[in-house]
Structure formats: structure tokens, C-alpha cells
Amino acid sequence: MSHAPAPTVEEALHTTLDAPFEDVVPFVQLEHELADFETVQVTRLDEMIAGMLGDEVPRTALLVVCHPQIARDALAIDPTLAGLLPCTTVIYEREADDLVHVHHVSATKAIRDLGCAPGDCEPEVEALIDLTGERMSEVWANIERHAESATPAGE
């Protein structure tokens, strides 16, 4: 019996860029920072896996960011929710195409869908999801605007 994915997965943000991987990572990082997300860490998973296991995987970077309002509001709901922050965007290549993929699953929606917040704070969690959505929508609009302008007309 198959189950439908949780809304967190169905509502994930995804786009592709036809640009060099090494250019996309700092571009996506900058778009997050322009929307007031602070970069916590950029990790190259492919390099870590190659260095520690000797295995080759497609180029993949994790961009870990945190927005001060989102963090403050999550802490106000319950300090344990900070363990589900910060937000992570993955930037990766697939062998099946020549594009760079940018993908983000909402940590705040995961908080809701996994039932991690205390039961009496549903309005606060929904407000947190709305705030995250507003901030990440700004990031995504700018990333996609770049994706559109980077693709030659007629393709």
C-alpha cells in the first residue's frame, strides 16, 4: 500500500539552472543572504564522501542557512524546535541532465507535519510556516528570475 508524501515533500521548492555548478552555489547562497538568511555552513557532500569513503557521487552542496525571525519565533514556541533548524537548500547535479538542481524542503513545515511542536501551539506554528514561506518565496523568485534570464530565448 503506498502513501501520498507529506505536504512538506509535495510543497518543496525546486528549480534548475543552466550554469556551472561552481557558479550556482555562491549565487544561491547570495540570494538567501539578500533575504536576510545567515549562512551557517556550505558543505560539499560529494567532496566529503570522496574524501572519507573514496566513493564518487555527483556534485552536491548543502547550503545551511538561518533567518533570525524564524529562529526567534521557533524558539518562542519551544526551544527544542531549534534542533530542526536551520533551513537547508541542496544544490546538485544529476547524471541524466546537464542542469544544476536547487531544492529546498521547509523545515518549519516538517515541524508541523512531524508533530514536533507542543499540541497547543498550532496557530504559532502556522505563523512560523507563513513567515518562512514569505522569506523563502523571495529567495526562490530571485533564483528563478536568474534561471529564466540565463536560458537563451527559444529553448
Secondary structure, DSSP 8 states (H G I E B T S, - for coil): ------HHHHT-EEEEE-S-HHHHHHHHHHHHHHTT-EEEEEEEHHHHHHHHH------EEEEEEE-HHHHHHHHHH-GGGGGG-SEEEEEEE-TTSS-EEEEE--HHHHHHHTT-S-TT-HHHHHHHHHHHHHHHHHHHHHHHHHHHHHS-TT-
